[in-house]
């Protein structure tokens, strides 16, 4: 499953890298692509292994705010 999130509080491209590294360490996350320019993160994950709320929580623990994008 792929899900997009709007990300706030990023200050640079290193912030995007921090988010990607944190998400990709999780069991069930196949890929994370965060764009500082778009303030957006697209995550490909297995919804059986990890839930959307868990992804949001990891982003929050990294110091950023994530909201599901429509």
C-alpha positions, 0 to 999 in steps of 0.5 A, spaced: 500 500 500 502 507 498 500 513 502 502 520 502 503 525 508 503 532 508 509 534 512 510 540 516 516 543 520 521 541 515 527 546 514 532 542 509 533 536 505 536 533 511 530 533 514 527 529 509 532 524 509 531 523 517 524 522 515 526 516 510 531 513 514 526 513 520 521 510 516 525 505 512 528 502 519 521 499 520 519 492 519 513 493 514 516 499 510 518 497 503 520 505 501 519 512 503 520 518 499 520 524 502 520 531 498 522 537 502 520 541 496 513 539 496 513 538 504 510 531 502 512 524 504 510 517 500 510 511 504 510 504 501 508 499 506 505 492 508 498 494 512 498 487 515 505 489 519 504 496 520 499 501 520 498 508 518 498 511 525 504 508 526 508 511 520 505 518 523 508 516 530 515 515 527 515 522 523 512 525 530 518 522 534 523 525 529 520 532 530 515 533 524 508 533 523 504 528 518 497 528 516 494 524 511 494 527 504 488 526 499 
